[in-house]
Amino acid sequence: MRPSVIFSVGVAYLLVGSGLAFADPAASKEFMRVFGLAQPPYGFVSLCERSPRECSPGRQEEQRFDATPERFAQLEAVNRMVNQEIEPVTDIELYGEADYWTLPTTKGDCEDYVLLKRKRLIAMGWPPSALLITVVRDERGDGHAVLTARTAQGDFILDNKTDEIKIWHRVRYQFIMRQSYLNPRVWMSLDPKERSPSMPLAGVRKAR
């Protein structure tokens, strides 16, 4: 990706002083727009049945989380550490199922990376309402899961394919659906033309 399209976390935080980061979310491209309800991914529904705690609303905040430089540093550190710790394998290889969501230990698929990053950030004080599982179509058109950090500075993406944190609209994916910040069991469409099919998520980290 060209340097001109990379939106670093540090630059994002500098925008706060100019007032741009606090623009009306409905009028700013830094914030995702939702288009009604979506059908939750099958793997997520199964996870909630097996591990209700992973789908608990926890501490919910309607206002966007103010991510200080220290908080941004946590995003970068957790994204990098989990990407390095977990070996990417498909659910078929590991569990014999097309779409099995769980907290990984040493190996996992894209959604497993997301669950572990979310869990670690919540332990650091991030509210669950600021950490939303998001489904996209990746550069190959495959289903893929990333973690959206919903902050006052914008919506940032944590991805197992890269250690770099980017503002969502600088990520070259098609955004399909995302958890509601009011209730993690409810999913919202991010594409007015997408019917949110339940598709397997198979994204893995790119080789370096």
N, C-alpha and C positions, 0 to 999 in steps of 0.2 A: 504494500500500500504506500502511495506517495506521501512524503512528509507533510505536504500541504493539507492532507485530509485527516491527519492524526490530531486528535483533540486530547491533549494530556490532562491528567488530573490536576497537575499544578496550575496549568493555564485556566482550567475551569474555576479553580478557587479564586484566582486573581480577578475573574469577572465579577465577583461579588461586590467588590468596591465600586464598580461602575454602575451597579444596579441592574445589569442585564440578567444576572442569575436569579433575581427575584421578580422577574417579569411575570405577568399573569400567565399561568400554565396553559390556559385555553388559547393564548395568542403567541406562545413561544415554542419554537421547535425543540428546545432543550428538554421539554416534557412530553412524554407519550400521551396520545389521545386514545381513549377507549370508545368502542362502538357497540355497547350492549353486552349481553351475556354470551358466554361461549360454553361449549361442552368440555368439561375437564378431561385431560388425557387419561386413558384407561389405567396406565401405570400409577398415576397419582391417586386415583380412586382406590386402587388395590392397596397402595401404601397406607392410606388413611384407615382402611379396614384392619390392616395388620398392626399399624403403629399410630394410634390416634394422636399421641403426643406430638408427632411431627406435623400434624395438621391443626394443632390448637391455635386459636387466635392470639393467645398471649396478650402482651401489652400493645394495644392498638392506639395509634395517634392519627387524628385526621390531618393535622398540620404536618408538612414535610419536615423531615429530620434535617437539622442544620449540621452539615458535615464539616467540621473544623479541619484544618490541615492534619491534625493528629488522626482524625477519623478517616480521612482519605488515605493516610499512610497505612491504616489498618486494612482498608480494602485492598491496597496493592500487596501488602504482605501476605494476607490470607489467600488471595488469588494465586500468587506465586507459589506459596508453600504447598497448597493442595494440588496444584498442577504438577509439582515435582514429586509429591509423595505417592500419588495414585497412578498406577499403570493403566493406560487406556485399553479396555477390551470391550467387546460388544456383550449385550445381555445374552444373546444366543450362545456365545462361547462360554460365558461364566455361569449362567443359570439355565440355559436351554429354553429360554423364553424370549419373545421378541421385545417385550417392554416391561422390565422388572425394576422398580425404583426401590433403592435402599441406601442406607449410609454405608459407604465403602470403608474397607480397612487397608487393603493394599492395591486392589484393582477395582475398576468400575467404568460405567458408561457416563455420557455427558450429564444426565440428570443426577447421578450419584455424586459427581463433583459438586453440583449445585447444592445438594442437600448438606454436604459436609461444610462447604463454605458458609452457608446460611447458619448452620448450627454453631460454628466457631464465632461468627460475628455477633450472634445473639448473646453468646457467653461473654463477649467483650462489651456488652451494653447497647448494642443496636436493637431497636424495637423490631419485632417481626413485620410490622406494617411498612418498614423501609426496605425489606428484603424479599423480593417477589420472584418466584419461579416464572420463567418466561419461555414460551415455545416459539421457535423461528424455523424458517427454511434456510439452510446454509448455502454456501457458494455452489454446491452441487445440486441443490433443490431437495436435499434430504431433511427429515425432521431432526431438530437439534434443540437442546435446552441450555439456557444461560441464566445467570442470576442478575436481576435488575436491582440496583441500589437506588431507591427513590429518595432523593434529597432535595433540599431547597435550592441547591446549585444545579440541579438537573437530574436526569435519569441516566445512570452509568451502568455499563455492562461488564460483568465478570464472566470470562469465557475460558473453558479448559483448552481451547485451541491457541490461546495467546496469554502471555503474562501481562500484557498492557491493558489498563483500564481505559475504556473509551466512552464518550457520550453516545447515547443510543443511535442517534441519526447519522453518526460517522461509521457505524458498523454495517458492512455490506451484506446484511441478511434481510430476508423478508419477515417482518414481525407478524406473528399470527395471533397469539393470545397470551394473557398474563394473569396471575392471581390478582384478586381484588385486595387493595390495602386495608379494606374494612373487614374482610373475612377471607382468610386464606383458602377456604374450601370452595369459594365462589371464583369463577374464572371469567375474564372479560376479553372480548374480541379487540384486537388491535388493527384489524383490516376489515373495512366495511364490506368488502366483496368476498371475504373468506367465511366459509361455513364451519370452520374449525373442526375438520375431521380428526378422529382419534388415530394418530399415526405413530408408528414406532420412532423412537428417538435414538439415533445411532451415531451422533457426532463424536469424533475422537480428536485428540490433540494432534496437530500437524507435526510431522517430523522436522527436526531442526537440521 
